[in-house]
Amino acid sequence: MRAMVLKAVGGPLVAEERPDPVPGPGDVLIKVGACGVCRTDLHVVDGELPQTRLPIIPGHEIVGRVAALGAGVFHLNIGERVGVGWLGRACGCCSYCEEGAENLCDAPVFTGCTRDGGFASHTVADARFVYPLGEEGEDIALAPLLCAGLIGWRTLKMAGEGKRIGLYGFGAAAHIIAQVARWQGREIYAFTRPGDRRAQDFARTLGAVYAGASDAPPPEPLDAALIFAPAGELVPQALKAVRKGGRVVCGGIHMSDIPTFPYRWLWEERKILSVANLTRADAHEFLALAPKAGVSTHVTPYPLSEANRALDDLRGGRLEGAAVLVP
């Protein structure tokens, strides 16, 4: 198989040829058709996730077809199109798993972080954490749903039922979840880097009623603000933007430090929440909902060999929507 491998923190991904992996009991071998490039992959490369195992093949927005079944796998078929996301395995026996909160598992496995992921022509995944995708849609269009969509969905659910939703950082997750929120009848207020008119125009094409700079107040108080950019300074800005009793939900796995702010910005029962990973229930729920909501992803495809360029374009904010690698 061909793979792009991270061997040292902060270093480039290195192309390697390896024997095709063999699925163990309970696993499946997947021939990768497309793998999205997520901001979490940047956090892996930059060493911001201490659990990362090196060397590692990044990538956790995987769409492909089952190429081989490990022992004991009966619910999937050879040739079936499937998806794999960030949560690659949960222990099933810790207190969190027993409570239905496998996203908080004490002994999780993360695709592309602690287990090799999808920046490759083939990958192995735990069959219990593999999602049948059917035959509708192209692989490259579906790939961003496997993390940007899933995390965006969990973030939106944690925001509550409010009508006015602010999205801070209008990238892969925000451009998907904006479509879902509009389908639900909500109003979208998009906030981007100051001066990023391109991203603001993009948000308007997806139905945002307002698009402006992240350091500017919204025209009306928000019911909730969802933060997808990994910038801690956005938390106080979002707190100032939400109404009394409003929620600020941080959707990223990593964020720079949150600066100090006056207590009055939090007072009046405003809330700050964080999203940690996702559950299989989230995945099944969102993957069934996305076609009903008419979600259309905006993607820029790259050959697998240009994974480093894709990561650099993501880091530099040169993308509308999501980058996707095609082996």
N, C-alpha and C positions, 0 to 999 in steps of 0.2 A: 504494500500500500504506500501511497504518498502522504506525507504529513508535514505540517509546519510546526516546529517544536520550539518552545521557550526553554532555554538551557540556563540562563542567568537573569536575575532581576534587572530590569532596565535595558536588557540587550534585545537585539532583533530576533525575530523568529527565524529558525534555520530549517531549510528544506531537507527532509530525510526520506529515504526509501527503506521500508520495513516489511517483514513478512506480514500477511494479513493476520489480524488477531483472531483467536479462537474463542468462541463464547463458552463460558463455564456454565455450570448448572444454574438455571433460572435467568440466564442472560440471552441476548440475541446479538447477532452480528448484523450491522446495518451498512449498506452501501450508501454513502452520503450523496444526496442530490444537490443540496444547498445548505449553507450554514451562515446564519446572520452574525454580524459583528456588533457586539454589545459593548456599552461603556464599561460593564464589569470586566470584559476582556482587557481593557486598558488598566483597570485596577490590578488585575492579575499580573500583567506585564510590568507594571510600576512597583510591584511589591507591597501594595497597600492592603492586601488580604493575607494576614499572617498564616492562614491555614493552607495556602497554596503549596502543592508538592512539585518540586522540580527534579528532573525535567518534566514538562507537561505539554500536552497538545491542548491549546485553548479551544473555546467554542462550545456554546450551549444553546444555540437556537438551530437545532438540527432537523432537517427534513430528509428522509431517505427511504429506502426499501429494505425489508428484511431479507438478508442473504443467507442466514443460517440460524438454526434454533439450538439453544443449549438444552441439556436434559431437563425435563419437567416443564417445558414451556408448551402449552397447548392452545392458548387463546389467540395466538398470532399465526400468520401464515407466510410462507416463503413468497416474496414478491409484493407483499402488502406494504402500502405507503404509510409511514409512521413519523411521529415527531418525538423529539427528546428535548427536555428543558434543563434548567439549572439544578433542580433537586434530583439527583441521580439515585438516591436511596435514602431511606430513613430506617432506623433500627426497629421500629414497631413495638418496642417494649419499654421505653422510658416513660416517665409520667406524662410528658407532652404528647407523645404518640398515642398513648392510651386515652388521652383527653380529646383526640381528634385534631391536635395542633402539631402535625408532623413537620410543619415549617420551622418549628422551634426545637426539633429533635436534638438530643444531647450527643448523638454520634452519627451525624449525617454524612453523606457523600455528595460532592458537588461536581457536576459535569464540567470539564474543562478547567478544573481548579484542583480537586483532589483525585479526580479520575479523568483519564484522557478523553477529550471532547471531539468536536466536529470539524476542526481545521485539518481535515484529512479526507482521503477517499473512502475510508472505512472506519467504523468505530463500534465498540461493544457497549451495550447498555443493559441495565437491569430491566427485564421484561415487564415488571410490575409498574415501572415508571416510564413506560413507552405509550404514546397516545396514537391510536388509529386516526388517520386524517382523511380517508376517503380519496376520491379521485378528482374532486372539484378544485380548480385553481392550480397555478404553477408553483413549483417548489420554491423559487426565489421569492414569490409573493407571500407564501405561508411562513417562511422561516422567521421573520420578525415577530410573528404572533407567539412564538415559543418562549420568549422572555419579555421583550418590550410590551407585548400584548398582555401576557399573563400578569406581570408585575403591575402594569398600568391598571388592569382590571381590579386587582386586589387593593391597589391604592384608591381607586375610585369608590370601591365599596366602603372602605374605611372613612371616606369623606362624608358619608351620610347621605341624606335625601335632599340636600339643599339645591336650589336652582342655579345660583351663580357660582360657577367653578373657575378658579384661576389655575392656570398651568404655567409653572415657572420652569423654563427650559423646554423649547419646542423642538425636540428631536424625535427619535424613533418611538418611544413610549407615548409621548404627548400627541403625536400625529395620529396614532391609533386610537387612543382613548378619547380624544376630542370627537372622533366620529361616533363612538359609542354614546358619549354623553349627549351629543346633539340628537341622536336617535331616541334617547330617553326624554327628550324635550327640555334639556338644560341649556343654559347660556354659557358660552365659553369665553373666557378672558385670557389671552395669551401674553406671556411676558418673556422677553428674550434679552440677550446681551444688548446694552445700549448701542444704538446705531446699526443693529442687524436688521435692516429693512427687508432683506430677502426672506429671513425667517418669519418676520411679521406678515409679509405679503402671503407667504405660504400658509400661515395660520388662518388668514382671512379666506383663502380659497377652500378651507375645510370647515367654514362656517363660524369662525370666531366673530363675536360681535364687537370685540375690542382686541387690539394688538399693540403693545407698546414696550417700553424699556422696563427692565426688572426693578430699577430704582425709582420708578414713578408710581404714584398711587393710581388705583383703578378709578373709573368714573363713578362707580357705586361700590359700597362695601360688599365683599364676597361672602358667600356662605361657607366656602371651603377653598383652600389653596393646596394644590398638589405640587410638590417640588421634585423634579426629576434631574435637575442639574446638581452636580456634586459640590455645591458652593454653600458653605455654612452661613455666609453672610445673607443669604436669601431668607433664612428663617425669621429674623427680626422684620425684614421687609414684608414678608407674607403675614406675620402677626398683625402688623399695622394695617394690612389690607382687608382682613376679615372682620366681620361684624361681631358684636357681642355674642358669645356662645359658639363662635365659628371654630373651624378646625384647620390646622396646618398638618398635612401628611407628607412625611419625607419618604419618597419611594425608592431611594438608592441604597445600595449595600454599603457604600462608603461616602463620606462627606467631609470636607475640611471643617476645622473647628468652628463652632458657632460663637460669634462674638457676644460679649455682654450686652444687655439691653435693659431699659427701665421696666420694672415690674408692671407698670400701668399698661404696657403693650400686651401683657399676658392676662391681666386682670379681666374681670367680667366674664369669667368662665370660658375663655378661649382655651383651646387644647392643642398640644403638639404631640403627634403620633409618628411612629416609624413602622415601615413595612419590612418584615424579615422573610425573605424567600417566598415560598408559595406551597400550596398543598395540591395533591392530585385532584381534589374536588374543585379547586379553583380552575385547574386546567380543563377538566371536562366541561365545567360550566361555561367558561369563556369560549372555548373552541366550538361549542354548540351555538353560542350567542353571536359570534362574530359574523357569520354569513347572514343571519337575520338582520343584523344592524347594517349590513352592506359595507362592512369594513374593506377598504381598499388601501393596501400598503404602497408607499412610494419607496422604491429601492434603487440602489446603484449597484450593479453586479461587478465583481472583480474575479479574475482567475485566482485559484487557490495560491498560486505562486506569488501573487501580489498582495498577500495578507498584510505585510508590513505597510504598504501604501494605503490600504484600507484603514488600518489602525491610525495612521498619520492623518488621513483626511478626517476621520472621526475626531481625533484630538484637536485638530485645527478648526473645527466647526464648518467644514466645507461641504457638508452633506445636507440634502433635504430628505427627511425620512431616515432610511436605514441603509447601511452597506451590507452586502451579502456576498459570500465567497461561493464560487462554483467550481468544484473539483475538476 
